[in-house]
C-alpha cells in the first residue's frame, strides 16, 4: 500500500454524514447592527452632553464643544452606514459571513468592560489609574496576553498624556485617589 492510499482513506470507510444547514437567524451576518447601534447611542449622548455644557462666551467652532460635535456627527454617520450596510446584505452573503466568521465575545466583553469601567470610575480612581487599566483591558481583549507589558505601556501612555494636559496645556485631568499625594 502506498503513502497516497493511506491519505485518501479506503473504500470501506463509511461516508461522513453532513449536518443540514441551519436557517439564518436575524443576527447571522449582521454583527454591524450592534456596533452601529452603540455608535448612535454614543452620538446621542454626546449631543446631550454638548447642549448641556456650560461654556463661557461663544466658544466658536474649535471651542470646548467643537470636538464633541465633530465626534457626535462622525459616530452618527458611521453608525447609520453600518446599520444600512447590515440590513441591505443579501441572505446568501449573510450566510457566507456567518459561516466564515464568529464573534469573539470574550474580546468584545473585555474591551467594553474596560471602556465602561473607565467611564464610571475615572472620577473616583483618577485618570492615571483608569487610563492604565482601560489600556490593559483593551490590549488584552485584542489578543495581547502579556499583562505586565500591557500595564506598563498603559501607565507610560497615561502618564505622558497627564503631563501634557496638566503641565503644557494647564488642563487638569481627574486625579482620583492619587489627588492627595
VENBEL-V216609 format. One record per pair of residues at least 24 apart in sequence whose ideal C-beta (glycine too) atoms are under 10 Angstrom apart, sorted by the first residue. I is the first residue (numbers start at 1). GAP is how many residues later the second one is. D is the distance in Angstrom with one decimal. If there is no record, write none. Layout:
I&GAP&D + I&GAP&D
//
This chain:
21&74&7.9 + 21&78&8.7 + 22&73&9.8 + 22&76&9.4 + 23&72&9.6 + 24&67&6.3 + 24&68&9.8 + 24&70&5.8 + 24&71&5.8 + 24&74&6.6 + 25&69&9.7 + 25&73&8.5 + 26&68&9.6 + 27&59&9.6 + 27&67&9.5 + 27&71&8.7 + 27&76&9.6 + 28&63&9.3 + 28&66&5.7 + 28&67&7.1 + 28&69&7.7 + 28&70&3.8 + 28&71&8.9 + 29&57&7.8 + 29&60&6.1 + 29&61&9.4 + 29&62&8.5 + 29&63&9.7 + 29&64&6.7 + 29&65&3.1 + 29&66&6.7 + 29&67&7.7 + 29&68&3.9 + 29&69&4.6 + 29&70&8.9 + 29&71&9.2 + 29&72&8.7 + 30&52&9.8 + 30&53&9.2 + 30&55&9.4 + 30&56&4.4 + 30&57&7.5 + 30&59&7.0 + 30&64&6.6 + 30&67&8.5 + 30&68&8.8 + 31&51&9.4 + 31&55&7.6 + 31&66&8.4 + 31&67&9.3 + 31&70&8.3 + 31&71&9.7 + 31&72&5.8 + 31&77&9.4 + 32&47&9.4 + 32&49&9.0 + 32&50&4.2 + 32&51&6.9 + 32&52&9.4 + 32&53&6.1 + 32&54&4.1 + 32&55&9.1 + 32&57&8.9 + 33&46&10.0 + 33&49&7.5 + 33&50&6.0 + 33&52&9.6 + 33&53&4.9 + 33&54&7.6 + 34&48&9.2 + 34&49&9.8 + 34&52&9.2 + 34&69&9.0 + 34&74&8.7 + 35&43&8.8 + 35&44&7.8 + 35&47&5.8 + 35&48&9.0 + 35&51&9.1 + 35&73&9.4 + 36&39&9.8 + 36&42&7.6 + 36&43&4.4 + 36&44&7.1 + 36&45&7.7 + 36&46&3.5 + 36&47&3.9 + 36&48&8.4 + 36&49&8.3 + 36&50&6.9 + 36&51&9.5 + 37&42&7.0 + 37&45&8.7 + 37&46&7.1 + 38&37&9.0 + 38&41&7.6 + 38&44&9.7 + 38&74&8.7 + 39&35&8.9 + 39&36&4.6 + 39&37&7.2 + 39&38&8.9 + 39&39&5.6 + 39&40&3.3 + 39&41&8.5 + 39&42&9.4 + 39&43&7.0 + 39&44&8.9 + 40&35&7.3 + 40&36&6.3 + 40&38&9.4 + 40&39&4.1 + 40&40&7.2 + 40&42&9.3 + 40&43&7.7 + 41&34&9.0 + 41&38&8.4 + 42&29&8.2 + 42&30&7.9 + 42&33&5.0 + 42&34&8.8 + 42&37&7.9 + 43&28&8.1 + 43&29&4.7 + 43&30&7.5 + 43&31&8.2 + 43&32&4.1 + 43&33&3.9 + 43&34&8.6 + 43&35&9.0 + 43&36&6.4 + 43&37&9.3 + 44&28&8.1 + 44&31&9.1 + 44&32&8.2 + 44&35&9.8 + 45&27&8.4 + 45&30&9.3 + 46&24&9.5 + 46&25&6.0 + 46&26&3.8 + 46&27&9.0 + 46&28&9.8 + 46&29&7.0 + 46&30&9.0 + 47&25&5.1 + 47&26&9.1 + 47&28&9.7 + 47&29&8.4 + 48&24&9.4 + 104&37&8.5 + 104&38&9.4 + 104&39&8.8 + 106&34&9.8 + 106&35&7.4 + 107&31&9.4 + 107&33&8.7 + 107&34&4.4 + 107&35&6.4 + 107&36&7.2 + 108&33&7.4 + 109&28&9.7 + 109&32&7.5 + 110&26&9.6 + 110&27&5.4 + 110&28&7.4 + 110&29&9.4 + 110&30&5.9 + 110&31&3.2 + 110&32&8.4 + 111&26&6.8 + 111&27&5.2 + 111&28&9.5 + 111&29&9.0 + 111&30&4.2 + 111&31&7.2 + 112&25&9.0 + 112&26&9.6 + 112&29&8.4 + 113&24&6.1 + 113&25&9.6 + 113&28&8.1 + 114&24&5.1 + 114&25&9.1 + 114&26&8.4 + 114&27&6.9 + 114&40&10.0 + 115&26&10.0 + 121&53&9.7 + 121&55&8.0 + 122&51&8.4 + 122&52&5.3 + 122&54&7.2 + 123&51&5.3 + 123&52&9.6 + 123&53&6.7 + 124&50&8.5 + 124&52&5.6 + 124&53&7.2 + 125&49&8.4 + 125&50&9.6 + 125&51&4.4 + 125&52&5.7 + 125&53&8.3 + 126&32&9.6 + 126&36&9.2 + 126&47&7.7 + 126&48&5.2 + 126&49&4.8 + 126&50&2.5 + 126&51&6.0 + 126&52&5.1 + 126&53&6.7 + 127&31&6.5 + 127&32&9.6 + 127&34&7.7 + 127&35&5.9 + 127&38&8.3 + 127&39&9.4 + 127&45&9.1 + 127&46&3.8 + 127&47&5.3 + 127&48&7.1 + 127&49&7.3 + 127&51&8.8 + 128&26&9.8 + 128&27&7.4 + 128&30&5.2 + 128&31&6.5 + 128&33&9.1 + 128&34&5.8 + 128&45&8.0 + 128&46&9.2 + 128&47&7.8 + 128&48&7.8 + 128&49&9.5 + 128&50&6.0 + 129&26&9.1 + 129&29&8.2 + 129&45&9.7 + 129&46&9.6 + 129&47&6.2 + 129&48&6.9 + 129&49&6.9 + 130&24&9.9 + 130&28&8.2 + 130&43&9.8 + 130&44&8.2 + 130&46&7.4 + 131&24&8.4 + 131&26&7.2 + 131&27&3.5 + 131&28&8.8 + 131&30&6.9 + 131&31&8.0 + 131&42&8.5 + 132&24&8.9 + 132&25&8.2 + 132&26&5.0 + 132&27&8.6 + 133&25&9.2 + 134&24&8.7
//
